[in-house]
Amino acid sequence: MAITVVPYSDDWPVRFERLAETLRAALRSVPDAVVEHVGSTSVPGLAAKPVLDVDVIVPGEDVPAAVAALEAVGYVHRGDLGVAGREAFRAPDDDPARHVYVCTRGTLNVRNHLAVREVLRRRADLREEYGAVKLALAANPRMDMPAYLEGKTAVLQKVLAAAAGDFTQDELRQIRRLNGSDA
């Protein structure tokens, strides 16, 4: 399966806002839910796979209600897929292409997503390096997802180093393991 990475599109935040409105409406019974655009499509100027990543962030006690609210509008709950504090969903359609997760507020996974987004938004040097690495990896027609993830590890470590004050050393090790590297 080829990996597709494209230059940044000004359409991504527009598509996210439309999707977020729909998700917020579905989650109206979960008053503390926050819908966040994360991942590469949330960073202006960054090349990305053309798939929106969305974290629906809720207090732990609201996870079941958020899961039920998304299921009620056609999302298929897939479980945590091995990431504690994060519940994955298959979208009811492909418009827009997206990954949607219900995440427990304050967990390492959420803090990681938000910190990486913020570092890449403010650091043009890291944003450009990360984009170039992703484009180079995707240019290999034999690239698969595990190799793609591993290939991004070195630059993601630089991004995490820029956000290091937000994480303990143990948390940084956990993030490296989640990103496919035991380094």
Secondary structure, 3 states (H helix, E strand, C coil): CCCCCECCCCHHHHHHHHHHHHHHHHCCCCCCCEEEEECHHHCCCCCECCCEEEEEEECHHHHHHHHHHHHHCCCEEEECCCCCCEEEEECCCCCCCEEEEEEECCCHHHHHHHHHHHHHHHCHHHHHHHHHHHHHHHCCCCCCHHHHHHHCHHHHHHHHHHCHHHCCHHHHHHHHHHCCCCC
